[in-house]
Structure formats: C-alpha cells, structure tokens
Amino acid sequence: MLFGRGPECARIDRLLAALRQGAGGAVVLSGEAGIGKTALLDYAREHASGLGVLSVTGAEAEAPIPFAALERLLAPVPGPIASPPRVRPLCGSTAREIPGPEDRFAIYAGFFRVLTAAARSAALLVVIDDAQWLDRPTLDAVAFAARRLTTERIGILVATREPQGPASVETSGVRGLDDEAAGQLLAALLGRRPPDDVVAAAAAQVGGNPSALLELAGTLSCDELTGTRPLRLPVRAGSAATRIFGARIATLDDATRRALQVAAVAADDGLPVVSAVLAHLGIAGGALGTLEDTGLTSFAGGRLSFPHPLIRSAAVSDLPPTRRRSLHRAVAEMLTDPAQQDRRAWHLTEATLAPDEGTARELEQSARLTSERRGYAAAAVVMEQAAAFSADEAGTARRLCAAADAARRAGRGTTALRLLDRSDDHTTDPALRAASAGVRGRVELHTGAACIARRVWETGAADIGRRDPARGAHLLAMAAEGALVAGEPEGALRLARRAIRSAPPRDTDTTLLGSLVIGSALSLSGNPSDGMRWLQDAAALARWGTDADVEWVLFAELGAVAWHGEDGDPRQVLDPLVHRLRAEGAWGQLPLALYVTALADSRLGRLHSGRRAATEAVELATRTGDLLALCAALGCLAELEAQLGDEQACRAHAADSLRIRERTRLGEMHRDALDGLGLLELSLNRPDRAVDHLEEANRRPSGYADGLLVARASSADLLEAYVRSGRDVPDAVREQLRLLTELALPDALGALICRGRALIGDDAEYDTWFTKALQLHARSPSPFDTARTALCYGERLRRAGRRRDARKHLEVAFDAFRHIGARTWAAQAATELGAVGRPVDAPAAAAGHRLTPQELQVARLAARGGTNREIAEQLFLSVKTIEMHLGRLYRKLGIRSRTQLANYLRDNVLA
C-alpha cells in the first residue's frame, strides 16, 4: 500500500486512462534510491488491467553491454512481431557489438515498430526501473520512442535516480514522505502509529525516504518508538544510507573521511566545536574545506549542515563501536561552556560503557537544566540515563524516582510506573520508598485508581512516619486527597485532620493540602460555611504563603471556583500557571489546569473561552491517559455546552464523562456532567428531567444522612427545576436555604442562594430576594448567572401581571445571553419578551457557532498570528491537519484571510 503518493499515483492514473482512450505518453519518475519509485511502478502494473505490459530493470553489471536491457525488455514479445526486418540488429551476437550511427538509428526505429505492432491488439505499457543502469544505446532507444507516442497506444513509465529524464519527456520528481504519510507507513509496519514527535524526528533524519525509514524503525528500541527516549543521532539507517551515499564517501581520502565522521557526530554542537575536535585529533584544518568542496556538507554562519540527512548516517555506518565512542568523548572534552552542559552530558553517555559516578552527576545536572529548556519528557530520559551510570544502589534508586516524577509531569504515566518499579527494586531505604510512594500515588490517581492511590500514600505514611514525621504527615494529606476523589469524604476528613495534627509547626505544604481536603469534605457533608473558610484559607496560602506544587495550587483554585468561594478572577492565577506548564512541557499536569480554567470560565460566563480550554483538556488527557482530568473536563465541557445550547455535544460529553466514572473509582467525578444535563433540560423547558439529573448531582455522598446539597452552583438550578415542574421543594432544602442566607457568604454564592430564596418565596418576598441577588451579582460579575437571575425575575414579574417591570429584566437577560452566545437561553428570554408585548427575534446560530471546538481553537490561534507549524505543535496535530481545518472554517465563514478571521472572531465575541 502506498502512503503520501497521491499526486504521483494521479499522474500514473492519467497515463493509463489516456492509453485506454487511444493516446500515448511517457513519464519519468526521478528520485534517490529508496524513495519509492519501484513501488509506484508496481502501482502502475497493478492498475494496468486490460493493457499489455513490458518491464525491465536496469542491471549495473550489464550497463557496458549495448542493447542488453532492450533485449531483455523485448524477450516476452511474440516471435512474428519481433522478427526481422523490424529488429534484426537486436538478435544474436550483433546485440553485443557497438553499431554505427546509422545502425543505431535503424535499431531505434525498429524498436519503435515493435512497440507499435505489440500495441495493435491492446494498448501497451512499458515499465523501466533503475534506468540509471541501462546501457546507453537502450536508453537512447527508449528516449527515441518516448518522443513519438502522441498518437500511439503506448505508454512508457521510467524510474531513475538521475535528476532529469530525456529532453521533451515529462519528469516528475519523487520526494520524501511528509510526516503524515511517514506516520501511516510506520503504523502499517509496527501495527500502531508512533507519537507525532517520534514520526517527525524519524522522517527528518532520513529525509522522508521510505526505505530508510523502514530500516531505521527496525533499529529503534521500544522506548525510542514510543517517544520515551529520543532518537540517537546520527541515526543508523543502514543499507539505505550506504546505498545512496556510500559510493561518494568511499572516494574521499582518509583525512576528509575522518573530518566527515567528526562532523556527523558533532554537527549539532556547531562548527567551532567540530573544528576544535579536528585539531584535537590532529586532522588538518584544510580537511573541512575539502569536505565542503565534495558537496557532502556545507558551512554557513558558524553552522554545519548536510544536504541530505542520510549523509550523516552513511558517514558513521561503518564506524567500529570503539571508534564511535572515542569520537563522542573527544567532542565532550571540547564542550566546556556551562551552557553546553546538556550536550556534554549526552556525548559522555555515548562514550561511556561502565557505571561512572562523574558521568551520572553530569547527567543529573543536565536533567535539571533540560527540564527548564526542553521540558519534562526530555528530562526524564536524561535522569534515567543518570541512574544507569550511578555507582551505587541508592543513587540509582533516587535518580530513577526523579526520572519517574519527570515522566509523570510529562504525561507518561506508564513510563513513570515502570521507573518506580525499578527504583523500588534498588532500595529498601524508607525515605526513598516514601518518595517513590508519593509519585506512584499521583500516577494512580490520574489513571482513575483513586482507592489504590489512597492505599499507596497511606502505607507510605505508616512506613516513614516515625522516622520522618514531616514526610509521613505529607503522605497522609495526599491519602486524604485520594479518599476525597474516591467519594469517601468522611475518610478524607479523618486523614486530613491527622495529617495537620502530626505535621511540624511550619509545614505549610501539608497544612495547605490538608486544609483543601477538609474544606471540600465539609462542603460535601452539608457544612458549606465551615468548608468555605477552610477553602479560602487554603487558596490564600497557595497563592501567597508557600511555594506549593502545582497540583495543590490547582486544587486550591478548584475548591474556590467549584464552591464559589471567592469573588476575584481566578484567571489571574490560572493563566500564568497554564503558560508555565506549556513552557515546561508538563503535559501530565496541563489537562487539570485547563479543566480548572474552563470551570472558572463557566462560572464567569466566558463560555467560548471555557469551551476552548475544556476541549484542549479533553484532547490532552486522552493522549496522556489522564482519566481523572478527562472525566472532569468532559463534565465541564457538557456544562459549558448546556450554557451555549449545544444539545448534541452536551449529551455526548456528559455520557462519556459518566462512563469513565463508572469504570473507575472516581466516586466524586459525576457532578459536573449531571449539572450540565440538568441545565440543558432546563434550557429546553423540560424541568421534570432536569430535577432527576440535578437531584443526583447535588445528593450528599454515601456515609452521610440522605439529603441534598444547597450550596453548590447548580443548587439554584435544582430549585428552579422544582418550581417549573410544580414539584414540592423538600423542607430540608428550604431550611438549609434559610440558614445560608443568614451567613456571610462570598458574593457569587450569595447571589445564587438569594435567587433560590426568591424562586421559592411567596409574593410578598420574591422582590426582596431577587433584588438582593442582582446586587450581589453586580459585585461579582458573571454574565450568565446574572442573566439567569434576570430571566427568572422577569418571568416571576410577568406571571404577577407586572409586564412593564418584567420587560426591563427580560431585556437585560436577552441581551446578555445573546452577547455570550447562549442561544437556547436567549430564545427563552425572547419568548418571555414576546409574552410581555416586546417581540424580538431569537438569535440564529452564527457561522462561528457552527465551528467544531477544534476548528475554533485553530481559528483563534491563527487569528493571533500563529503559523500553521506553531499551531500544530501547540495542539499536537500535523501541519496538514491544521491546513485542512483552516480551509474548512474559511469556507464555513465565507472568508479568505487571517485578518478577516480575526475580525470575525472579535465581532462575534469568539476571540
């Protein structure tokens, strides 16, 4: 099967179609060895049904023999057609002689007559492979025929390594595969497609040459194929590299060949380093100039480059291992600048066989620098290498654990667990085992095994607690987090309180995490007032009081957002955090950060921004296997889509979230999805269905007295659903509402509680509570929640016969819903306005709302000036996919430029 050869196959198809219609033609396919020319010829033969086919492949050994290839080409032609006088000079021994010019012309003409005779019964396709090795007379005969095919039913298809075919014959250059086609080829070979960055790196190293790519894949380790470990450079593309460039390299003198080998090993370190290594090895400086004259390398601006990446592979393909290691060590000795630490460490690993603590220390330092420069994935690889060179078991275990933590942050949980298993095998030290437990529990939690995470952390705390109380307390707080996520708030509360009691006085990390768990558990138990105080204290500590790990900062923001525990803008904390995680390549932590960002946007009425963040969170979490973030982000996405009025997407994403929760032990991860479904049913005026979803979303966890939570954001939706459906509001809910309105709550939460009191209040009190709710909304602006309150107020006023007062609030609601893109809610407001004598048109779906979430992501990044490649890297897609998305959305929006795109997004509040 061919990949990435659409244009070439289309040209062959046109040639075959022309033959079937009685017209001839010739095409030359030109390209380097292994580029796929033979596969294209095979494609032509496979699709030549109903045609006669003659084939020949050039043989280097026969190149000096005149007409040797022509004789083999015509061997299948029946005797009467190929007999004299048509091709008399080709028969017998005369074919081994060199005829004169007149005889050669007669042979060319005779060859053409044979072809035309053979094409009388059926159109004829002549296929010639490796034409660079045809003897010259045969090549001239083919060229002679190719120029005379316009009116004949003969097609000639030639493959050659020469850059240009015969004059007046169409030549089509066959180039290397792009990343998309390279990925398809590797997937066909390996059974699954490697990650995009692995495909891109492998394709770049072989110039997209399919043959070399397949050979390279066969030499790569499992870690290299999965992206766990980067490719070793220069790669060894085996016979493909030698076949293409080996002959040229073989002609070099010894000094120039050695210079080429040094250049191949040190190319990424720059020309000055290559020159220094050559001088160190006693190779004359003029060798570099001689090397450039051969065309195998070029130098410009202090940089060394190769015209084709396979030259680099061919240069070292026959180097003995000892010689290769000595070259790497020579390069390492020249890299003395601290800025070159990571390159020096890499060369040392290539030069060292046995454990060496000096090399291990250099690699460990390099890993720390690598995490800042190239991200956690690269740092994990370097730290694992450091562990391999460690001189003792403790060093090996410690560095393997550090590598696992870097892999976890990079979103490679399976790799992290493998490294932790190896770390535990190398030590029985409780301190090292405790460090391992800390990382292992975090991986288990994010793969959906919250109960296992709790058990790992709790066991680790018991093992280390007496020896290191601070470490033990910290693991207890983490165990409390695991219990909370698993849906066991009572156990979480108990563990968190133990952790805070046993922590040293100034252990702010444990205090932070314990406070977050206590605040969340109290809120879930039906004590939001005390819970809110704990969450607010934790948020303040996370922001200003400690250099906390990113997960706890996110947990603090999540608690504050989920329970409306603050009135500020959480994006002031979240945006820099998301930016930092992107820069660090922390793909294992970014999905959770994006989820919290999306949830904050949902609460603040930034619906399109939130949908974009949630969509990216889903995509990243899917890639990294982060089921915790995936379940949460899908639920949040469903809630945002309910606000926007996208029924189909809301139901699909809520179902996906709930399925993940069912097959894992993420007991507390169902609420967002059910909130979304309840809100959707309300927007579609189906209050009975809304009640079913919202009661389940707001039910207290198991282990507590049966009842409903009233201080969640969707509790106000539940009260609205009760009222709309005509159901009785439970007395316990009424009492909780009454108690909450007596407490000093954050404005955002207070506004929702007041709306709830207004919805269930009698005619004498609803004005008071709606007015108070709108006042609180004004101090903590959320366009969506404010519009919902205005809509409810307007409806109540209309039912009371106060049409003029109702119109004022309904107009506010309609304008707000329309502005933020909440179409179904705007339609509700439009219906209410019509009922009070102020008819308006319900907003139609704008073209921007017909864009898929991914198209909207691409559109925003493009409108901000990102190149296709930059957008592809940020979204983990291929450049070709980005081009496809842009083309499709340009057609949907009826625009032609990125400037128009930016204007459209701005005008439609989509930017």
Secondary structure as the mmCIF struct_conf table of DSSP 4:
data_model
#
loop_
_struct_conf.conf_type_id
_struct_conf.id
_struct_conf.beg_label_comp_id
_struct_conf.beg_label_asym_id
_struct_conf.beg_label_seq_id
_struct_conf.end_label_comp_id
_struct_conf.end_label_asym_id
_struct_conf.end_label_seq_id
BEND BEND1 GLY A 4 GLY A 4
HELX_RH_AL_P HELX_RH_AL_P1 GLY A 6 ARG A 20
TURN_TY1_P TURN_TY1_P1 GLN A 21 GLY A 22
STRN STRN1 GLY A 25 SER A 30
TURN_TY1_P TURN_TY1_P2 ALA A 33 GLY A 34
BEND BEND2 ILE A 35 GLY A 36
HELX_RH_AL_P HELX_RH_AL_P2 LYS A 37 GLU A 46
TURN_TY1_P TURN_TY1_P3 HIS A 47 HIS A 47
TURN_TY1_P TURN_TY1_P4 SER A 49 GLY A 50
BEND BEND3 LEU A 51 LEU A 51
STRN STRN2 GLY A 52 THR A 57
HELX_RH_3T_P HELX_RH_3T_P1 GLU A 60 GLU A 62
TURN_TY1_P TURN_TY1_P5 ALA A 63 PRO A 64
BEND BEND4 ILE A 65 ILE A 65
TURN_TY1_P TURN_TY1_P6 PRO A 66 PHE A 67
HELX_RH_AL_P HELX_RH_AL_P3 ALA A 68 LEU A 74
TURN_TY1_P TURN_TY1_P7 ALA A 75 PRO A 76
BEND BEND5 VAL A 77 VAL A 77
HELX_RH_AL_P HELX_RH_AL_P4 GLY A 79 ALA A 82
TURN_TY1_P TURN_TY1_P8 PRO A 84 PRO A 85
BEND BEND6 ARG A 86 VAL A 87
HELX_RH_3T_P HELX_RH_3T_P2 ARG A 88 LEU A 90
BEND BEND7 CYS A 91 CYS A 91
HELX_RH_3T_P HELX_RH_3T_P3 GLY A 92 ARG A 96
BEND BEND8 GLU A 97 GLU A 97
HELX_RH_AL_P HELX_RH_AL_P5 PRO A 101 ALA A 118
TURN_TY1_P TURN_TY1_P9 ALA A 119 SER A 121
BEND BEND9 ALA A 122 ALA A 122
STRN STRN3 LEU A 124 ASP A 129
HELX_RH_3T_P HELX_RH_3T_P4 ALA A 131 TRP A 133
BEND BEND10 LEU A 134 LEU A 134
HELX_RH_AL_P HELX_RH_AL_P6 ARG A 136 ALA A 146
TURN_TY1_P TURN_TY1_P10 ARG A 147 ARG A 148
TURN_TY1_P TURN_TY1_P11 THR A 150 THR A 151
BEND BEND11 GLU A 152 ARG A 153
STRN STRN4 ILE A 154 THR A 160
BEND BEND12 ARG A 161 GLN A 164
BEND BEND13 PRO A 166 PRO A 166
TURN_TY1_P TURN_TY1_P12 ALA A 167 SER A 168
BEND BEND14 VAL A 169 VAL A 169
STRN STRN5 GLU A 170 GLY A 173
HELX_RH_AL_P HELX_RH_AL_P7 ASP A 179 LEU A 190
BEND BEND15 GLY A 191 ARG A 192
HELX_LH_PP_P HELX_LH_PP_P1 ARG A 193 PRO A 195
HELX_RH_AL_P HELX_RH_AL_P8 ASP A 196 GLN A 205
TURN_TY1_P TURN_TY1_P13 VAL A 206 GLY A 208
HELX_RH_AL_P HELX_RH_AL_P9 PRO A 210 THR A 219
HELX_RH_AL_P HELX_RH_AL_P10 CYS A 222 THR A 226
TURN_TY1_P TURN_TY1_P14 GLY A 227 GLY A 227
BEND BEND16 THR A 228 ARG A 229
HELX_LH_PP_P HELX_LH_PP_P2 PRO A 230 ARG A 232
BEND BEND17 LEU A 233 PRO A 234
TURN_TY1_P TURN_TY1_P15 GLY A 238 GLY A 238
HELX_RH_AL_P HELX_RH_AL_P11 SER A 239 ALA A 250
TURN_TY1_P TURN_TY1_P16 THR A 251 THR A 251
BEND BEND18 LEU A 252 LEU A 252
HELX_RH_AL_P HELX_RH_AL_P12 ASP A 254 ALA A 266
HELX_RH_3T_P HELX_RH_3T_P5 ALA A 267 ASP A 269
HELX_RH_AL_P HELX_RH_AL_P13 LEU A 271 HIS A 280
TURN_TY1_P TURN_TY1_P17 LEU A 281 GLY A 282
TURN_TY1_P TURN_TY1_P18 GLY A 285 GLY A 285
HELX_RH_AL_P HELX_RH_AL_P14 GLY A 286 ASP A 293
TURN_TY1_P TURN_TY1_P19 THR A 294 GLY A 295
BEND BEND19 LEU A 296 LEU A 296
STRN STRN6 SER A 298 ALA A 300
TURN_TY1_P TURN_TY1_P20 GLY A 301 GLY A 302
STRN STRN7 ARG A 303 SER A 305
BEND BEND20 PRO A 307 HIS A 308
HELX_RH_AL_P HELX_RH_AL_P15 PRO A 309 VAL A 316
TURN_TY1_P TURN_TY1_P21 SER A 317 ASP A 318
HELX_RH_AL_P HELX_RH_AL_P16 PRO A 321 MET A 334
BEND BEND21 ASP A 337 ASP A 337
HELX_RH_3T_P HELX_RH_3T_P6 PRO A 338 GLN A 340
HELX_RH_AL_P HELX_RH_AL_P17 GLN A 341 ALA A 351
BEND BEND22 ALA A 354 ALA A 354
HELX_RH_AL_P HELX_RH_AL_P18 GLU A 357 ARG A 373
TURN_TY1_P TURN_TY1_P22 ARG A 374 ARG A 374
HELX_RH_AL_P HELX_RH_AL_P19 TYR A 376 ALA A 388
TURN_TY1_P TURN_TY1_P23 PHE A 389 PHE A 389
BEND BEND23 ALA A 391 ASP A 392
HELX_RH_AL_P HELX_RH_AL_P20 GLU A 393 ARG A 409
TURN_TY1_P TURN_TY1_P24 ALA A 410 GLY A 411
HELX_RH_AL_P HELX_RH_AL_P21 GLY A 413 ASP A 425
TURN_TY1_P TURN_TY1_P25 HIS A 426 HIS A 426
HELX_RH_AL_P HELX_RH_AL_P22 PRO A 430 HIS A 446
TURN_TY1_P TURN_TY1_P26 THR A 447 GLY A 448
HELX_RH_AL_P HELX_RH_AL_P23 ALA A 450 ILE A 464
TURN_TY1_P TURN_TY1_P27 GLY A 465 ARG A 467
HELX_RH_AL_P HELX_RH_AL_P24 PRO A 469 VAL A 485
TURN_TY1_P TURN_TY1_P28 ALA A 486 GLY A 487
HELX_RH_AL_P HELX_RH_AL_P25 PRO A 489 SER A 502
BEND BEND24 ALA A 503 ALA A 503
TURN_TY1_P TURN_TY1_P29 PRO A 505 ARG A 506
HELX_RH_AL_P HELX_RH_AL_P26 THR A 508 LEU A 524
TURN_TY1_P TURN_TY1_P30 SER A 525 GLY A 526
HELX_RH_AL_P HELX_RH_AL_P27 PRO A 528 ALA A 540
HELX_RH_PI_P HELX_RH_PI_P1 LEU A 541 GLY A 545
HELX_RH_AL_P HELX_RH_AL_P28 VAL A 550 ALA A 562
TURN_TY1_P TURN_TY1_P31 TRP A 563 HIS A 564
BEND BEND25 ASP A 567 GLY A 568
TURN_TY1_P TURN_TY1_P32 PRO A 570 PRO A 570
HELX_RH_AL_P HELX_RH_AL_P29 ARG A 571 GLU A 584
TURN_TY1_P TURN_TY1_P33 GLY A 585 GLY A 585
TURN_TY1_P TURN_TY1_P34 TRP A 587 GLN A 589
HELX_RH_AL_P HELX_RH_AL_P30 LEU A 590 LEU A 604
TURN_TY1_P TURN_TY1_P35 GLY A 605 GLY A 605
HELX_RH_AL_P HELX_RH_AL_P31 LEU A 607 THR A 624
TURN_TY1_P TURN_TY1_P36 GLY A 625 GLY A 625
HELX_RH_AL_P HELX_RH_AL_P32 LEU A 627 LEU A 644
TURN_TY1_P TURN_TY1_P37 GLY A 645 GLY A 645
HELX_RH_AL_P HELX_RH_AL_P33 GLU A 647 ARG A 663
TURN_TY1_P TURN_TY1_P38 THR A 664 ARG A 665
TURN_TY1_P TURN_TY1_P39 GLY A 667 GLU A 668
BEND BEND26 HIS A 670 HIS A 670
HELX_RH_AL_P HELX_RH_AL_P34 ARG A 671 SER A 683
TURN_TY1_P TURN_TY1_P40 LEU A 684 ASN A 685
HELX_RH_AL_P HELX_RH_AL_P35 PRO A 687 ALA A 697
TURN_TY1_P TURN_TY1_P41 ASN A 698 ASN A 698
STRN STRN8 ARG A 699 ARG A 699
HELX_LH_PP_P HELX_LH_PP_P3 ARG A 700 PRO A 701
TURN_TY1_P TURN_TY1_P42 SER A 702 GLY A 703
BEND BEND27 TYR A 704 TYR A 704
BEND BEND28 ASP A 706 ASP A 706
STRN STRN9 LEU A 708 LEU A 708
BEND BEND29 VAL A 710 ARG A 712
TURN_TY1_P TURN_TY1_P43 ALA A 713 SER A 714
HELX_RH_AL_P HELX_RH_AL_P36 SER A 715 SER A 725
TURN_TY1_P TURN_TY1_P44 GLY A 726 GLY A 726
HELX_LH_PP_P HELX_LH_PP_P4 ARG A 727 PRO A 730
HELX_RH_AL_P HELX_RH_AL_P37 ASP A 731 LEU A 740
TURN_TY1_P TURN_TY1_P45 THR A 741 GLU A 742
BEND BEND30 LEU A 743 LEU A 743
HELX_RH_AL_P HELX_RH_AL_P38 ASP A 747 ILE A 760
BEND BEND31 GLY A 761 GLY A 761
TURN_TY1_P TURN_TY1_P46 ASP A 763 GLU A 765
HELX_RH_AL_P HELX_RH_AL_P39 TYR A 766 ARG A 779
BEND BEND32 SER A 780 SER A 780
HELX_RH_AL_P HELX_RH_AL_P40 PRO A 783 ARG A 799
TURN_TY1_P TURN_TY1_P47 ALA A 800 GLY A 801
HELX_RH_AL_P HELX_RH_AL_P41 ARG A 803 ILE A 820
TURN_TY1_P TURN_TY1_P48 GLY A 821 GLY A 821
HELX_RH_AL_P HELX_RH_AL_P42 ARG A 823 ALA A 835
TURN_TY1_P TURN_TY1_P49 VAL A 836 GLY A 837
HELX_LH_PP_P HELX_LH_PP_P5 ASP A 841 ALA A 846
HELX_RH_3T_P HELX_RH_3T_P7 ALA A 847 ARG A 850
BEND BEND33 LEU A 851 LEU A 851
HELX_RH_AL_P HELX_RH_AL_P43 PRO A 853 ALA A 863
TURN_TY1_P TURN_TY1_P50 ARG A 864 GLY A 865
HELX_RH_AL_P HELX_RH_AL_P44 ASN A 868 LEU A 875
TURN_TY1_P TURN_TY1_P51 PHE A 876 PHE A 876
HELX_RH_AL_P HELX_RH_AL_P45 VAL A 879 LEU A 893
TURN_TY1_P TURN_TY1_P52 GLY A 894 GLY A 894
BEND BEND34 SER A 897 SER A 897
HELX_RH_AL_P HELX_RH_AL_P46 ARG A 898 ASP A 907
TURN_TY1_P TURN_TY1_P53 ASN A 908 VAL A 909
#
